[in-house]
Amino acid sequence: MKKILGIIGSPRKLGNCEIMAKEISKQISIPHELQLLRLQDFKILPCRGCYQCLYKTEQCVLDDDLNKIIKTVVDADALIVSAPTYFLGVNSCIKCLIDRGLPFYAHVEKIWRKPAVGVVIAGIKGKEGYSLLGIQSFLKLIFAEDKQSRVVYGALPGEVFMNRENKQTAAELASALFGPSAEKKGPCCPQCGGDTFRFIENNMVRCMLCSNTGIMIMHEDVPVFEINKSDHEFFLSKKEALKHREWLLGMKSRFVQQKKVLKEITGSYLNQGVWIKP
């Protein structure tokens, strides 16, 4: 029997995010057990940038619930991630978790291409902002395979299913989770499949999912994005993810080699400004 983990990025109990994840599970035909994890039930401290998780225990040294969350993700066969839109962005608990994401690198082999679907809930149609990008980025950066991510609308608890189309969306996500990877429809990044871009200058663009740069051209009145891979990738392939892990592990030696110069640079700012304390 499959074990599916529903990661709920909303503080509301029985809110739209929770019932959407449960509806997706209900429509999955494969026998499975649904486990639910509400991120705001767990203590997730802000990352302090110490990098000890890379060198000592392969676990974060902060005294909170992060290691328990990572173990639950590793043990699951598939993921459903559901989060609401707050001020045009995904709820901050999703970002807080991925900011502590370095320990995930110890589990690349176990998480790589773990099937996942994501759903964003927004209260007003068209006002999801960059929330979908936040869910897509989260799934990519924990090395899962984003089989499909969608936006649905509903503000009041339960309102999401006052619209019958959202039940159909849940069914489509359920089908996608263990189904074949669908081809991207519409203009997208040829490297990662992302469909969110920043226009830099002239026809230069940057994919906001993989952060690679290229150009946009028009072909038969349809925009086409020609995006090139960089020399340093995070998640486009397992090999590149492991290569980035080695780059991270090399930070300690690079710091030791340049410690004196770095200290001189930072030290010159030591006494500037007045700190406001709590």
PyMOL commands that set and color helices and strands:
alter all, ss='L'
color gray80, all
select helices_A, chain A and resi 16-26+39-41+52-55+66-75+92-99+102-111+131-141+159-162+164-177+238-249+251-267
alter helices_A, ss='H'
color red, helices_A
select strands_A, chain A and resi 2-8+32-38+78-86+89-90+114-122+144-153+197-199+204-207+213-219+222-227
alter strands_A, ss='S'
color yellow, strands_A
deselect
rebuild
show_as cartoon
